[in-house]
Amino acid sequence: MPYRRLPNTDQARIRALKSAVDKGNMWSMSNLVISLKTLSEAHSFLGKFQTAHSYYRECYVNQAKGSRKHLVNVKMARLYVSHFIQVLNLSVLRSEIKTAYKEMYGLPADASNVPDLMSELSIVEWGSKIIKGEMQRTSQGGIPIYNPTIAKVKVHYDIFLEGYERQKNLQALTSRSLDKLASMRPKADEIILDIWNQVEARYEELQPNEVRLDKCREYGIVYYYRIGEKAIEDLPDEDD
């Protein structure tokens, strides 16, 4: 015998609910397959669930679109921050800038390596440090670093930072909308299960079996055959 399985995606849940609601609305009050209470609950919940699903998809698409543009800005900010630190370290090695001044940038005096800038958070941190450090050093009479200038670094850093904050907000919206959607799934499954049980109970005496299954499918019930099961059922009887 084929077995049924509750939907495992939100779109499948929506299809199941919509099929049941649409089919249920076609029957007269005196001949309902699904109880009026369940049908009313399904209709009300379906609208809310569709709205929540659409909002999540909208948030996800907006985040994905913003991410593609943001990645370009991340790459440029990382490049300029890294390049500035390299030039600063070289200037210290050539004794053009005193080693002690590296502390203004939050950099260790005894090392010339570039900090790890792979994460966006590290770019936020080190971009801020070198901008503040360069402004502090030059305000005390130090010669500005060129190629790149801190002004050029700041332009790309500010563009990146704006996108970074925007993406965090979009990610938060997507996360909240997904949480809301996820919280509704158990109720969706509960309603779908109730509908399916009522439909199967109504048609349980209907024969042959495939006709009964087709009637149930009209209400959104999805049946699955085990491997080889359909082929076995299709074999003719010995008396045929």
Backbone torsions as a table, in degrees:
resi	resn	phi	psi	omega
1	MET	NA	138.9	176.1
2	PRO	-67.3	156.5	179.8
3	TYR	-121.9	154.6	178.4
4	ARG	-99.1	158.9	178.7
5	ARG	-145.6	130.8	179.5
6	LEU	-62.0	149.6	179.1
7	PRO	-56.2	144.6	179.4
8	ASN	-116.5	9.6	173.1
9	THR	-131.7	159.3	-179.5
10	ASP	-67.0	-38.7	179.0
11	GLN	-64.6	-36.8	177.7
12	ALA	-68.3	-36.3	176.2
13	ARG	-62.7	-43.9	179.6
14	ILE	-62.9	-43.2	179.0
15	ARG	-61.4	-42.8	-178.8
16	ALA	-64.3	-45.6	179.4
17	LEU	-64.7	-42.5	-178.3
18	LYS	-65.8	-40.8	178.5
19	SER	-60.8	-44.2	-178.7
20	ALA	-66.9	-43.7	-179.3
21	VAL	-64.8	-47.4	-179.0
22	ASP	-61.6	-44.2	-178.8
23	LYS	-69.8	-40.1	-179.2
24	GLY	-63.7	-34.2	-179.3
25	ASN	-70.4	-13.4	-178.5
26	MET	-82.1	-16.9	-176.4
27	TRP	-88.7	152.4	175.7
28	SER	-77.2	161.7	-178.0
29	MET	-58.6	-29.8	-175.7
30	SER	-84.8	-6.8	-174.9
31	ASN	-136.8	42.1	-178.2
32	LEU	-73.8	136.2	173.5
33	VAL	-84.8	-37.8	176.6
34	ILE	-105.6	138.0	-178.6
35	SER	-60.9	149.7	-179.1
36	LEU	-60.0	-38.1	178.8
37	LYS	-61.6	-48.3	-179.3
38	THR	-66.1	-41.2	-179.6
39	LEU	-62.8	-42.0	178.8
40	SER	-65.4	-42.2	179.2
41	GLU	-64.4	-42.2	-179.9
42	ALA	-64.2	-41.9	-179.6
43	HIS	-63.1	-45.3	179.9
44	SER	-65.4	-44.8	-178.2
45	PHE	-68.2	-37.8	-178.7
46	LEU	-56.8	-44.0	179.5
47	GLY	-61.1	-43.9	-179.7
48	LYS	-67.0	-41.0	-178.2
49	PHE	-67.8	-41.1	177.3
50	GLN	-62.7	-41.2	178.7
51	THR	-62.8	-44.9	179.8
52	ALA	-64.4	-39.5	179.8
53	HIS	-67.7	-41.9	179.5
54	SER	-64.8	-40.4	-179.9
55	TYR	-65.9	-41.1	177.2
56	TYR	-62.0	-44.6	179.7
57	ARG	-62.0	-39.8	178.5
58	GLU	-62.9	-45.7	178.9
59	CYS	-61.9	-42.3	-178.3
60	TYR	-65.0	-43.3	179.8
61	VAL	-64.5	-43.2	179.0
62	ASN	-62.3	-40.2	178.5
63	GLN	-65.2	-42.4	-179.1
64	ALA	-65.4	-42.2	178.4
65	LYS	-63.3	-45.3	180.0
66	GLY	-64.7	-33.8	-177.6
67	SER	-64.6	-40.3	-179.0
68	ARG	-61.7	-42.5	178.8
69	LYS	-71.8	-38.4	-177.6
70	HIS	-64.5	-36.3	-178.0
71	LEU	-60.6	-32.6	177.2
72	VAL	-66.2	-43.1	179.5
73	ASN	-68.1	-34.4	176.3
74	VAL	-61.8	-46.1	-179.1
75	LYS	-60.3	-44.0	-179.1
76	MET	-68.2	-42.7	179.2
77	ALA	-63.4	-43.7	178.5
78	ARG	-60.8	-41.6	-179.3
79	LEU	-62.7	-46.2	-176.4
80	TYR	-72.6	-39.4	177.4
81	VAL	-64.2	-44.7	179.2
82	SER	-62.9	-44.2	-178.4
83	HIS	-64.2	-41.5	179.9
84	PHE	-61.8	-44.1	179.9
85	ILE	-64.1	-39.0	177.9
86	GLN	-62.5	-44.3	179.6
87	VAL	-65.1	-39.7	177.1
88	LEU	-60.2	-46.6	179.7
89	ASN	-62.5	-39.6	178.0
90	LEU	-65.9	-37.8	178.7
91	SER	-64.4	-36.5	176.9
92	VAL	-68.4	-42.4	179.1
93	LEU	-63.0	-31.4	179.0
94	ARG	-88.1	5.2	179.3
95	SER	64.1	23.5	176.1
96	GLU	-82.2	-24.6	176.3
97	ILE	-130.7	136.8	-179.2
98	LYS	-66.8	142.0	-179.4
99	THR	-57.8	-37.7	-177.4
100	ALA	-60.4	-27.2	-178.2
101	TYR	-67.8	-17.8	-179.8
102	LYS	-62.3	-25.2	179.1
103	GLU	-63.4	-27.6	177.8
104	MET	-63.5	-26.8	-178.4
105	TYR	-95.5	0.5	-177.6
106	GLY	77.0	16.3	-178.1
107	LEU	-98.6	143.9	178.6
108	PRO	-68.1	140.3	-179.0
109	ALA	-73.1	-24.0	-173.4
110	ASP	-99.5	14.1	-180.0
111	ALA	-141.7	151.3	-178.7
112	SER	-121.2	15.6	-179.5
113	ASN	-82.0	155.6	176.9
114	VAL	-86.0	131.9	178.4
115	PRO	-58.4	157.0	177.3
116	ASP	-66.4	118.8	-177.6
117	LEU	-115.2	23.6	-176.0
118	MET	-70.4	-36.7	-180.0
119	SER	-86.7	152.9	178.2
120	GLU	-66.6	-34.4	179.4
121	LEU	-63.1	-36.4	178.9
122	SER	-69.3	-32.7	176.8
123	ILE	-68.1	-41.1	176.1
124	VAL	-57.2	-47.6	-176.7
125	GLU	-65.3	-52.4	-173.7
126	TRP	-77.2	-29.5	174.5
127	GLY	-61.6	-44.4	178.6
128	SER	-63.5	-42.5	-177.7
129	LYS	-63.0	-45.4	-175.6
130	ILE	-74.0	-31.1	176.9
131	ILE	-65.8	-47.0	178.2
132	LYS	-65.0	-41.1	-179.2
133	GLY	-64.1	-42.6	-179.5
134	GLU	-67.7	-39.8	178.5
135	MET	-65.0	-39.6	179.1
136	GLN	-66.4	-44.2	-177.6
137	ARG	-66.8	-44.7	-178.5
138	THR	-70.8	-27.7	177.6
139	SER	-67.9	-18.4	178.5
140	GLN	-97.4	13.1	176.3
141	GLY	99.0	2.7	179.2
142	GLY	-70.4	148.5	178.5
143	ILE	-75.7	128.8	-178.7
144	PRO	-61.5	149.5	174.0
145	ILE	-81.6	137.3	178.5
146	TYR	-115.6	159.6	175.2
147	ASN	54.6	66.1	7.3
148	PRO	-97.5	153.8	172.6
149	THR	-75.8	158.1	179.4
150	ILE	-66.3	-26.4	177.3
151	ALA	-64.3	-40.2	178.9
152	LYS	-68.1	-41.0	177.6
153	VAL	-60.7	-44.3	-176.7
154	LYS	-64.3	-35.7	178.1
155	VAL	-59.1	-49.7	-178.3
156	HIS	-72.0	-33.6	178.1
157	TYR	-66.1	-43.9	-179.3
158	ASP	-65.3	-39.6	176.9
159	ILE	-61.9	-46.0	178.0
160	PHE	-61.1	-46.2	-176.2
161	LEU	-62.8	-39.6	177.1
162	GLU	-61.1	-45.2	178.7
163	GLY	-67.5	-34.9	179.0
164	TYR	-61.9	-46.5	179.1
165	GLU	-66.6	-39.4	179.9
166	ARG	-64.1	-43.4	179.8
167	GLN	-65.6	-36.4	176.7
168	LYS	-62.1	-40.8	178.6
169	ASN	-66.1	-41.7	178.6
170	LEU	-65.3	-40.2	178.0
171	GLN	-63.8	-38.1	178.8
172	ALA	-65.5	-41.6	178.2
173	LEU	-63.4	-43.1	179.3
174	THR	-63.2	-43.2	-179.4
175	SER	-63.6	-44.7	-179.8
176	ARG	-66.0	-40.7	-179.8
177	SER	-67.2	-34.9	177.5
178	LEU	-69.3	-40.0	177.3
179	ASP	-60.9	-42.3	178.7
180	LYS	-62.2	-45.1	179.7
181	LEU	-63.2	-44.1	-178.9
182	ALA	-62.6	-35.5	-179.4
183	SER	-68.6	-20.4	-178.9
184	MET	-89.8	-14.7	-175.0
185	ARG	-63.4	-42.9	178.8
186	PRO	-58.8	-39.6	178.3
187	LYS	-66.3	-40.3	177.5
188	ALA	-59.5	-46.4	-179.2
189	ASP	-64.6	-36.7	179.0
190	GLU	-63.8	-43.9	179.8
191	ILE	-67.8	-43.5	-179.9
192	ILE	-61.7	-43.3	179.6
193	LEU	-62.6	-41.8	178.5
194	ASP	-61.5	-44.7	179.4
195	ILE	-62.1	-48.3	-177.6
196	TRP	-61.9	-39.6	178.9
197	ASN	-64.1	-40.8	179.8
198	GLN	-66.7	-41.8	-179.1
199	VAL	-65.7	-46.0	-179.1
200	GLU	-65.6	-36.0	177.8
201	ALA	-65.2	-36.6	-179.6
202	ARG	-66.9	-37.3	-174.4
203	TYR	-106.3	15.1	-173.4
204	GLU	-64.4	-24.6	-179.2
205	GLU	-92.4	-5.0	-175.5
206	LEU	-72.0	133.7	179.8
207	GLN	-130.4	153.2	-1.8
208	PRO	-72.0	174.9	-172.2
209	ASN	-59.1	-41.1	-176.6
210	GLU	-67.6	-32.1	175.6
211	VAL	-65.3	-41.6	178.1
212	ARG	-62.4	-43.4	-179.7
213	LEU	-64.4	-39.7	179.6
214	ASP	-64.1	-38.6	177.6
215	LYS	-63.1	-42.1	179.7
216	CYS	-68.2	-35.7	179.3
217	ARG	-62.6	-28.7	179.3
218	GLU	-60.7	-22.3	179.5
219	TYR	-98.4	13.1	175.1
220	GLY	94.0	0.4	178.8
221	ILE	-70.3	132.1	-179.5
222	VAL	-108.4	124.5	179.1
223	TYR	-108.6	146.1	179.5
224	TYR	-123.9	137.6	175.9
225	TYR	-97.3	139.9	174.2
226	ARG	-73.3	161.6	-176.8
227	ILE	-56.3	124.6	177.7
228	GLY	83.5	-10.0	-175.1
229	GLU	-67.5	-43.6	-178.7
230	LYS	-64.2	-41.1	-179.3
231	ALA	-63.5	-39.1	179.8
232	ILE	-65.6	-42.8	-179.2
233	GLU	-65.4	-27.2	-177.3
234	ASP	-81.2	-11.0	-179.7
235	LEU	-66.0	140.8	179.3
236	PRO	-71.6	151.1	175.7
237	ASP	-68.5	156.4	-177.6
238	GLU	-63.4	-27.9	-177.6
239	ASP	-81.3	-8.8	-176.6
240	ASP	-70.7	NA	NA
